[in-house]
Amino acid sequence: MKTNRAKNTNKTARTPKQPERTAASENHKAEATPPEPKAAAPTVEPATEVAAKIDVGFGNQLFIRGQGDGLSWEKGTPLQCRDASTWVWSTRQAKDRVVFKLLLNDQIWAVGEDLVVEAGRKIATIPQF
């Protein structure tokens, strides 16, 4: 009686032999210079902005006085004229709220209460003189 032996047809693929790790190769890896950390991008503070919508007439200018971010109640800071009826004061330095009032030619105070803008916010106003 013949016995049937099953032939082993399962062929395994040979994998390439990995190089042996030695103490010298491990030390070499430890001595590798790590990548330098990337510098953090500078953070830009959001602008605090006051926009006044008014046509002050040729030769006139708007000023802002108040407290916060270097403003003074004693001497005004000029606003920038963006177009015929838009005047803007802005800063990225404000750390706290800014209390202010607008003046025409740094002499005539706008009517009404002091205005307030929080740091990093924008406010639009229509002053009356």
Rosetta blueprint (number, residue, H / E / L):
1 M L
2 K L
3 T L
4 N L
5 R L
6 A L
7 K L
8 N L
9 T L
10 N L
11 K L
12 T L
13 A L
14 R L
15 T L
16 P L
17 K L
18 Q L
19 P L
20 E L
21 R L
22 T L
23 A H
24 A H
25 S H
26 E H
27 N H
28 H H
29 K H
30 A H
31 E L
32 A L
33 T L
34 P L
35 P L
36 E L
37 P L
38 K L
39 A L
40 A L
41 A L
42 P L
43 T L
44 V L
45 E L
46 P L
47 A L
48 T E
49 E E
50 V E
51 A E
52 A E
53 K E
54 I L
55 D L
56 V L
57 G L
58 F L
59 G L
60 N L
61 Q L
62 L E
63 F E
64 I E
65 R E
66 G E
67 Q E
68 G E
69 D L
70 G L
71 L E
72 S L
73 W L
74 E L
75 K L
76 G L
77 T E
78 P E
79 L L
80 Q E
81 C E
82 R E
83 D E
84 A L
85 S L
86 T E
87 W E
88 V E
89 W E
90 S E
91 T E
92 R L
93 Q L
94 A L
95 K L
96 D L
97 R L
98 V E
99 V E
100 F E
101 K E
102 L E
103 L E
104 L E
105 N L
106 D L
107 Q L
108 I E
109 W E
110 A L
111 V L
112 G L
113 E L
114 D L
115 L E
116 V E
117 V E
118 E L
119 A L
120 G L
121 R L
122 K E
123 I E
124 A E
125 T E
126 I L
127 P L
128 Q L
129 F L
